[in-house]
Amino acid sequence: MRNGTHFDGTRTGRTRIMRLGLDIGGTKTAAAILHDDGSLAALRTAPSGFGGDQVVGVAASLAWDAMAEAGHGRPDSMGACMPGLVDPSTGVVRHAVNLGVETLNLAGELEQLLGSPVAVENDVKAAALGAYGILAARTADGSVPGGSGVSHDETLAYLNLGTGLAASVVRNGLVLRGPDGMLGEIGHLPVAGDTPCACGQVGCLETLTSGSALARMWTPPPGGGRDPFTAALTGDRQAREAAETLCRGVALAIQILVLSTGAHRIIIGGGLAALGPALLQGIQSELERRADKSLFLESLRLPDRFELLPADIPLAALGAAALGAAALGAAALPAAGLPRQETARLAALTCTL
């Protein structure tokens, strides 16, 4: 993208580069550079490396490419995120199995290659910070529908529907970690059934609601696309049952997060969020069905407390950029990387899904 360009294509006129955010995903790595007003100066992506050396090498190469694209020197701060057990205090990542990483000093190796300190965090926790920034900006903007933002003292839960299922909680602008950073790992709550989970348990929530669960429950026909909701409309019974199970699991995840964390808002992201309006409507219908049978659940107003964010917003990279700013004691980026124009566009999108 061109220097000073918002996600909606408008120009900012600003030239000073402020923050670098690196999102090292299981399949793709992204490097985003943001201005101090939150506008996007550069975005580079590439397939992720496999194994510690390649993971770090790809990320550093993209960072240098993004800096060259932005054309205004070294960012003032840098942050990075990736899957696995991440210790922000040491910068070490453990058990990122999808990337072939058992133990990696991510912060140290990136600092060596980039020449600046790099703050690190788990990718879902970074995405939660990105989502929190978007909702906080809605509140500050004042031009978006009531109830779709979040105030500083409210709690946001981010639910990531990817290959697996995980969540993260942000309160007062800070990620809640718990012992060993495991707070929010609701995918490994055993809830029903006898399906083995990768964690060693059976019947985990992740076995109902995740990309891997969907792949197990439904085999897309050759050339027929990978959307179970669309396939269900053509009479595919297996697709319909898989879609219904998926929505039931997400509805249960929302209920768990509200009851266990006191979350005011639930934001859903990750790869499955690309299923869009059909997924949103399926979750809402399931929550409404449950509320019809329980005055207790009806009182929680769960259908009004969640939303999907568009899948093309690089939440984790935006959150990683905010991490770097926070590590240096700088003020948080506006909207965790989104200016007011973009906030209004997102509000329109998410309120009409």
C-alpha positions as CSV (number, residue, x, y, z in Angstrom):
1,M,0.0,0.0,0.0
2,R,1.1,3.6,-0.6
3,N,2.5,5.7,2.2
4,G,-0.2,7.4,4.2
5,T,-3.1,5.4,2.9
6,H,-6.0,4.3,5.1
7,F,-7.7,0.9,4.6
8,D,-10.5,2.7,2.8
9,G,-8.0,4.3,0.3
10,T,-8.1,7.8,1.6
11,R,-4.8,9.8,2.1
12,T,-3.7,11.2,5.4
13,G,-1.0,13.7,4.5
14,R,1.1,12.4,7.4
15,T,4.6,11.1,6.7
16,R,6.1,10.2,10.1
17,I,6.4,6.4,10.6
18,M,5.7,5.3,14.1
19,R,5.1,1.6,14.7
20,L,5.9,-1.9,13.2
21,G,3.7,-4.8,13.9
22,L,4.6,-8.4,12.9
23,D,2.0,-11.1,12.8
24,I,3.6,-14.6,12.4
25,G,0.7,-16.9,11.6
26,G,0.5,-20.6,11.1
27,T,0.4,-20.2,7.3
28,K,1.1,-16.5,6.6
29,T,3.3,-13.7,8.1
30,A,2.3,-10.0,7.9
31,A,4.4,-6.9,8.5
32,A,2.4,-3.7,9.0
33,I,3.8,-0.2,9.6
34,L,1.5,2.5,11.0
35,H,1.7,6.2,11.3
36,D,1.1,7.9,14.7
37,D,-2.5,8.6,13.7
38,G,-3.1,4.9,13.1
39,S,-3.1,5.0,9.3
40,L,-1.4,2.2,7.4
41,A,2.0,3.2,5.8
42,A,3.0,-0.3,4.5
43,L,1.8,-3.9,4.6
44,R,3.8,-6.9,3.3
45,T,2.8,-10.6,3.6
46,A,4.4,-13.9,2.7
47,P,4.0,-17.6,3.6
48,S,5.4,-18.3,7.1
49,G,8.6,-20.1,7.5
50,F,8.9,-23.5,9.2
51,G,11.3,-24.0,12.0
52,G,12.8,-21.3,14.2
53,D,15.4,-19.9,11.7
54,Q,12.9,-19.7,8.8
55,V,10.1,-18.2,11.0
56,V,12.4,-15.4,12.2
57,G,14.0,-15.0,8.8
58,V,10.7,-14.5,6.9
59,A,9.4,-12.1,9.5
60,A,12.6,-10.0,9.5
61,S,12.7,-9.9,5.7
62,L,9.1,-8.7,5.5
63,A,9.9,-6.0,8.2
64,W,12.7,-4.6,6.1
65,D,10.6,-4.7,3.0
66,A,7.8,-2.9,4.8
67,M,10.2,-0.2,6.0
68,A,11.6,0.2,2.5
69,E,8.0,0.5,1.1
70,A,7.1,3.1,3.7
71,G,10.3,5.0,2.9
72,H,10.7,7.0,6.1
73,G,13.4,5.2,8.1
74,R,13.2,3.0,11.2
75,P,9.9,2.8,13.1
76,D,9.9,4.2,16.6
77,S,8.8,0.8,18.1
78,M,8.4,-2.8,17.1
79,G,6.1,-5.6,18.2
80,A,5.6,-9.2,17.0
81,C,3.1,-12.0,17.8
82,M,2.9,-15.7,16.9
83,P,1.0,-18.8,18.1
84,G,2.2,-20.9,21.0
85,L,3.0,-20.2,24.7
86,V,4.6,-16.8,24.6
87,D,6.3,-15.2,27.6
88,P,6.4,-11.4,27.0
89,S,8.9,-10.9,29.9
90,T,11.6,-13.1,28.3
91,G,10.5,-12.9,24.6
92,V,10.6,-16.7,24.4
93,V,8.0,-18.8,22.5
94,R,7.3,-22.5,23.2
95,H,5.3,-25.2,21.6
96,A,4.3,-23.4,18.3
97,V,3.9,-26.8,16.7
98,N,2.3,-25.6,13.5
99,L,5.4,-23.6,12.8
100,G,7.8,-26.3,13.8
101,V,9.0,-24.4,16.8
102,E,9.6,-26.0,20.2
103,T,11.5,-23.2,21.8
104,L,12.4,-19.9,20.2
105,N,13.8,-16.6,21.6
106,L,11.6,-14.6,19.2
107,A,12.4,-11.2,20.8
108,G,16.1,-11.7,20.9
109,E,16.5,-13.1,17.4
110,L,14.3,-10.4,15.8
111,E,16.2,-7.7,17.7
112,Q,19.4,-9.1,16.4
113,L,18.1,-9.0,12.8
114,L,16.3,-5.6,13.0
115,G,18.5,-3.7,15.3
116,S,15.8,-2.6,17.7
117,P,13.9,-4.0,20.7
118,V,10.8,-6.1,19.8
119,A,7.9,-6.7,22.2
120,V,6.3,-10.1,21.7
121,E,3.0,-11.7,22.6
122,N,0.7,-14.6,21.7
123,D,-1.1,-14.0,18.4
124,V,-4.7,-14.3,19.8
125,K,-3.8,-11.9,22.6
126,A,-2.4,-9.4,20.1
127,A,-5.5,-9.7,18.0
128,A,-7.6,-9.0,21.1
129,L,-5.6,-5.7,21.6
130,G,-6.3,-4.8,17.9
131,A,-10.0,-5.5,18.4
132,Y,-10.1,-3.5,21.6
133,G,-8.5,-0.5,19.8
134,I,-11.2,-0.6,17.1
135,L,-14.0,-0.6,19.6
136,A,-12.4,2.1,21.7
137,A,-12.1,4.2,18.7
138,R,-15.8,3.8,18.0
139,T,-16.5,5.1,21.4
140,A,-14.2,8.1,21.0
141,D,-15.5,8.8,17.5
142,G,-19.1,9.2,18.7
143,S,-20.6,8.8,15.2
144,V,-21.2,5.0,15.4
145,P,-24.3,3.2,16.8
146,G,-24.6,3.0,20.6
147,G,-23.4,-0.1,22.2
148,S,-20.9,-1.0,19.4
149,G,-17.9,0.5,21.2
150,V,-16.2,-0.2,24.5
151,S,-15.1,2.2,27.3
152,H,-11.8,2.0,29.0
153,D,-13.2,0.3,32.1
154,E,-15.2,-2.3,30.2
155,T,-14.1,-5.9,29.4
156,L,-13.7,-7.1,25.9
157,A,-13.3,-10.8,25.0
158,Y,-11.9,-11.8,21.6
159,L,-12.9,-15.2,20.3
160,N,-10.6,-16.6,17.6
161,L,-12.2,-19.1,15.2
162,G,-9.2,-20.6,13.4
163,T,-7.8,-24.1,13.0
164,G,-8.3,-24.3,16.7
165,L,-10.4,-22.2,19.2
166,A,-9.0,-19.7,21.6
167,A,-10.0,-16.5,23.3
168,S,-8.3,-13.5,25.0
169,V,-9.7,-11.0,27.4
170,V,-8.8,-7.2,27.6
171,R,-9.8,-5.1,30.6
172,N,-8.8,-1.5,31.1
173,G,-6.8,-1.7,27.9
174,L,-4.6,-4.6,29.2
175,V,-4.6,-8.3,28.3
176,L,-5.5,-10.6,31.2
177,R,-3.0,-13.5,31.2
178,G,-3.5,-15.6,34.3
179,P,-1.0,-18.3,35.4
180,D,1.2,-19.3,32.5
181,G,-0.7,-17.0,30.2
182,M,-3.5,-19.6,29.8
183,L,-6.5,-17.4,30.6
184,G,-8.9,-17.6,27.7
185,E,-8.0,-21.1,26.5
186,I,-11.7,-22.1,26.5
187,G,-11.2,-24.4,23.5
188,H,-9.9,-27.0,25.9
189,L,-12.9,-27.0,28.2
190,P,-14.5,-30.5,27.9
191,V,-18.1,-29.9,27.2
192,A,-19.7,-32.8,25.3
193,G,-19.1,-35.8,23.2
194,D,-16.2,-38.3,22.9
195,T,-14.2,-36.8,20.1
196,P,-10.5,-36.8,20.9
197,C,-8.8,-33.4,21.1
198,A,-5.2,-32.7,20.2
199,C,-4.7,-31.6,23.8
200,G,-5.2,-35.2,25.0
201,Q,-8.7,-34.8,26.4
202,V,-12.0,-35.7,24.7
203,G,-15.1,-33.7,24.0
204,C,-13.3,-30.3,24.1
205,L,-15.2,-27.2,22.8
206,E,-12.6,-27.0,20.1
207,T,-13.8,-30.3,18.7
208,L,-17.2,-28.6,18.0
209,T,-16.2,-25.2,17.0
210,S,-13.0,-24.7,14.9
211,G,-11.7,-25.1,11.4
212,S,-10.3,-28.5,12.3
213,A,-13.8,-29.5,13.7
214,L,-15.5,-28.3,10.5
215,A,-13.1,-30.3,8.4
216,R,-13.8,-33.4,10.4
217,M,-17.6,-33.0,10.2
218,W,-17.9,-32.0,6.6
219,T,-16.0,-32.9,3.4
220,P,-16.6,-30.2,0.7
221,P,-17.5,-31.6,-2.7
222,P,-14.8,-31.3,-5.4
223,G,-15.0,-27.8,-6.8
224,G,-17.9,-26.9,-4.6
225,G,-16.3,-24.3,-2.3
226,R,-15.6,-24.5,1.4
227,D,-18.7,-22.7,2.8
228,P,-21.0,-25.1,4.7
229,F,-23.8,-22.6,4.9
230,T,-23.9,-22.2,1.1
231,A,-23.6,-26.0,0.6
232,A,-26.5,-26.5,3.1
233,L,-28.7,-24.4,0.9
234,T,-28.1,-26.8,-2.0
235,G,-29.4,-29.8,0.1
236,D,-26.1,-31.0,1.5
237,R,-27.2,-32.6,4.8
238,Q,-23.7,-33.1,6.1
239,A,-22.9,-29.4,5.5
240,R,-26.1,-28.4,7.3
241,E,-25.4,-30.5,10.4
242,A,-21.8,-29.2,10.5
243,A,-22.9,-25.6,10.2
244,E,-25.5,-26.1,13.0
245,T,-22.9,-27.7,15.3
246,L,-20.4,-24.9,14.5
247,C,-23.0,-22.3,15.5
248,R,-24.0,-24.2,18.7
249,G,-20.4,-24.3,19.7
250,V,-19.8,-20.6,19.1
251,A,-23.0,-19.7,21.1
252,L,-21.7,-21.8,24.0
253,A,-18.3,-20.1,23.8
254,I,-20.0,-16.7,24.0
255,Q,-22.0,-17.8,27.0
256,I,-18.9,-19.2,28.7
257,L,-16.9,-16.0,28.1
258,V,-19.7,-13.7,29.4
259,L,-20.2,-15.8,32.5
260,S,-16.6,-16.4,33.3
261,T,-15.0,-13.1,32.5
262,G,-17.9,-10.6,32.7
263,A,-17.2,-9.5,29.1
264,H,-19.3,-6.6,28.0
265,R,-18.5,-7.3,24.3
266,I,-17.4,-10.4,22.4
267,I,-15.6,-9.9,19.1
268,I,-15.2,-12.9,16.8
269,G,-12.4,-13.1,14.3
270,G,-10.1,-15.7,12.8
271,G,-10.3,-17.6,9.5
272,L,-13.9,-18.8,10.0
273,A,-15.1,-15.3,10.5
274,A,-14.8,-15.1,6.7
275,L,-18.1,-17.1,6.6
276,G,-19.7,-13.7,7.3
277,P,-23.4,-13.0,7.5
278,A,-24.5,-16.7,7.4
279,L,-22.3,-17.5,10.4
280,L,-23.4,-14.4,12.2
281,Q,-27.1,-15.2,11.7
282,G,-26.6,-18.8,12.7
283,I,-25.0,-17.8,16.0
284,Q,-27.7,-15.2,16.7
285,S,-30.4,-17.8,16.0
286,E,-28.8,-20.3,18.4
287,L,-28.5,-17.7,21.1
288,E,-32.1,-16.6,20.7
289,R,-33.2,-20.2,20.8
290,R,-31.4,-20.7,24.1
291,A,-32.8,-17.5,25.5
292,D,-36.4,-18.5,24.6
293,K,-35.9,-21.5,27.0
294,S,-34.2,-19.7,29.9
295,L,-35.1,-16.4,31.6
296,F,-31.6,-16.4,33.0
297,L,-30.0,-16.5,29.5
298,E,-32.6,-14.0,28.2
299,S,-31.4,-11.5,30.9
300,L,-27.9,-11.7,29.6
301,R,-28.9,-10.3,26.1
302,L,-26.2,-12.4,24.5
303,P,-27.3,-11.9,20.9
304,D,-26.6,-8.1,21.4
305,R,-23.2,-8.6,22.9
306,F,-21.2,-10.1,20.0
307,E,-20.2,-9.3,16.5
308,L,-17.9,-10.5,13.7
309,L,-15.2,-8.2,12.4
310,P,-14.4,-8.3,8.7
311,A,-11.8,-11.0,8.0
312,D,-9.5,-8.7,6.0
313,I,-8.6,-6.5,9.0
314,P,-5.1,-7.5,10.2
315,L,-6.0,-7.4,13.9
316,A,-3.0,-9.3,15.2
317,A,-0.5,-7.0,13.3
318,L,-2.3,-4.0,14.6
319,G,-2.2,-5.3,18.1
320,A,1.5,-6.2,17.7
321,A,2.2,-2.6,16.7
322,A,0.4,-1.4,19.9
323,L,2.5,-3.8,21.9
324,G,5.7,-2.2,20.7
325,A,4.3,1.3,21.6
326,A,3.3,0.1,25.0
327,A,6.7,-1.5,25.7
328,L,8.3,1.9,25.2
329,G,5.7,3.7,27.4
330,A,4.2,5.5,24.4
331,A,0.6,6.4,24.1
332,A,-1.6,3.8,22.5
333,L,-2.1,4.1,18.8
334,P,-5.6,5.6,17.9
335,A,-7.9,2.6,17.2
336,A,-4.9,0.3,17.5
337,G,-4.0,1.2,13.9
338,L,-7.3,2.5,12.6
339,P,-8.2,6.1,12.0
340,R,-11.7,7.6,12.4
341,Q,-12.6,7.2,8.7
342,E,-11.8,3.5,9.0
343,T,-13.7,3.2,12.2
344,A,-16.8,4.5,10.6
345,R,-16.4,2.1,7.7
346,L,-16.0,-0.8,10.0
347,A,-19.1,0.3,12.0
348,A,-21.2,0.3,8.9
349,L,-19.9,-3.2,7.9
350,T,-20.2,-4.9,11.2
351,C,-23.6,-3.4,12.0
352,T,-25.1,-4.6,8.7
353,L,-23.6,-8.2,8.7
